[in-house]
């Protein structure tokens, strides 16, 4: 029965029972962390062969003869471009391979736009107002970058198909101060939603009022499936933009940060030649070249997309039981109660939970009392302000399946307790 249908007396009785359960849970002195999407030790151990891909006797030469021990090659070895192009489903001539993770590339791209404008447009720092569209709930680090540069962020609600494109089109096509939009198009952070074909095509056919408007397409989970028989596929935004006559409208980002070693992977950006030339113009001042030895190591270990896919099947075998442990307990303990909703994703790194309005912060705090650390409520919104105070991001990757099950039991207990308190306050 839904909690909203209970009488005040029934809610008070339920509250007493839940408080006793919570007291018992707190006495277990658990310390479980579901706050960030960190790969588990088992996932990292799986990639230790990467350290053996090169040794002191390995010829450290790229396919074009470049000595990877020396200066040179600003935008990536030919073979690392090829591998990242396969992951991003573009041609290698549209790819630049840079450092260890995609986040610094995204930061630099925004910083470059602030100081020098995008491909000849007015530097954003000289404009009276710069706005960015932010699909919500979304990735907190995206929002942190634009907030850092003083860019005004506008919430765009997510649907099961992707961002609300009616709103996106209206704002992008009419407001010259809207300079970009953040997107995690496949297995989005945190909901695990993949953009529909219609949404991708509508993005490609935008008619921006702003010169230098770009879509910042973070394809972080391109190969991060949980199931062999249920895999999401999205249209390639670069191809669609070319078809629509907007070849310069997108920057696509990707990395191996959650494929190989976090913080020690390789990252790339894919874009039109015009966009890449704009980036290269300042890259020549930033660096003599990125870590070519690490690029070579990754290519020798994974070899190609098929090698990546085989590796990611092993990742899925580790991740899937953790996701299912949480999702099954959510359904068992909260299904039909009317106090929360969630999406069962086919991939990615997170589960997104929608509590009753006004309950997210209290639930996260209650979990903390019981030894369960969650991402702070509001983190999935710009300025850390969730207007409904309802979204909670769950990161199942780091703990074991048994720990995740224990944490999910306490999480659902806290959801119930906070929801009952909310309903009683309204009686």
C-alpha positions, 0 to 999 in steps of 0.5 A: 500500500502506498504510504500516502494512503495511510492514516496518521495513526498508521504512519505513527505506528510505522514510524516507531517500527522504522525507528527501531530498525534504524537504531539496530542498523546504526549499532552495526557500525557500518562504513560503506561508501557509495559516493563516487564512481570509483572502479573497484580494486577487482576492476583495476587488478583486471588491467595489471597486464597493461604494466607488462605491455612495455618493458626495457627491451620493447621498441618504443616507436610508433607506427609512423616511426616516431620515437615515443621517448622523445619530443614530438607528436602534439595530438596523438600517435597514429595508432592511439588515434585509431583506437580512440576513433573506434571507441568514438565511432569516428574517423581518426582524422577527427581525433586528437589524443591528449592526456590522462583523462577527459575532464582536463580537456573539457576544462581547457576547452571552456577556459580557451573559449573564455579567453580566446573565443571559439574559432574566432568568435568573441572571447566569452570573458568580454561578453556581458552574459554567458549561459550554459544549458545543463540537463538535470540531474547531471554530472557534478564536475561538468557543472563545477567547470562552468560555475568556476568560470562564472557562467550562468547555468540553466537547468534542462529537465531530462526525459527518458529520451534525453534532454527536453529538446523543446526547451533546448531548441527554444533557448539555443535558437533564440538566445545569443548568450547561450554558448553551450550545453553539457551532454552525457549521451550514453548511460547518462550520469546519473540516470543511465539514460541513452539519447534517442535517435530523435534527440540526437537528430534534433541536437544536430539540427539546432540553429544557434543564435550564438556565434561559437555555440557548441555541444559538449558531448561527453561520451564517457560510457561509450563501451560501458554496458552491463549486459550482453543482450541489452546494450544501448546504441546512440546515433553518432552526433558528429555524423548527424551534425555533418548531415545537418550542415552543422559540422562544427557544432560539437566537441565529443570527449572520451577516455579510458579512465574507467577502462584501464587505470583511473587517472592514468588512461588516455583521453581524446576529443573528436571534432571537425577540422576547424574545431581541432585546428582551433584547439591545436593553436593553443596546444602548441603553447601548452605542451611539446606533446603528451605521454606517448609512452602511455598511449603506446602502452594502451594500444599494445595492450588493448590492440583495437576496439575488439580488445576493448570490448572483450575487456569491458565484458569482464568489467560488466561481470564485476559491475552487474551483480552490484547494480542488480543487488541495489535495484532488486532491493529497491524493488523489494523494499520500496516498490509500490509504496509511492515514495520513490522512483528509479531507472534500471540502466543498461550500462554506465556507473550510477543509479539515480533515485528520486525521493519524495519532494523535500526528502533527498537531503534528509535521506542522505543525512540519515544514511550517514548516521547509519554509516552509509556515505552517499553523494551529497544531495543536490550534487547532480544539479548546478550550484548543488541546488536541486529545486525539488530536493529529491535526487540521490545518486548511488554509485555501486562500483566500489563496494562488493555486491554483499556490501552494496546489498547491505548498504541498499537495505539501510538506504531503503530503510532511511527512505521509508523513515524520512518519507513517513516523517515528511507525510506526518508533518503534512497531516 
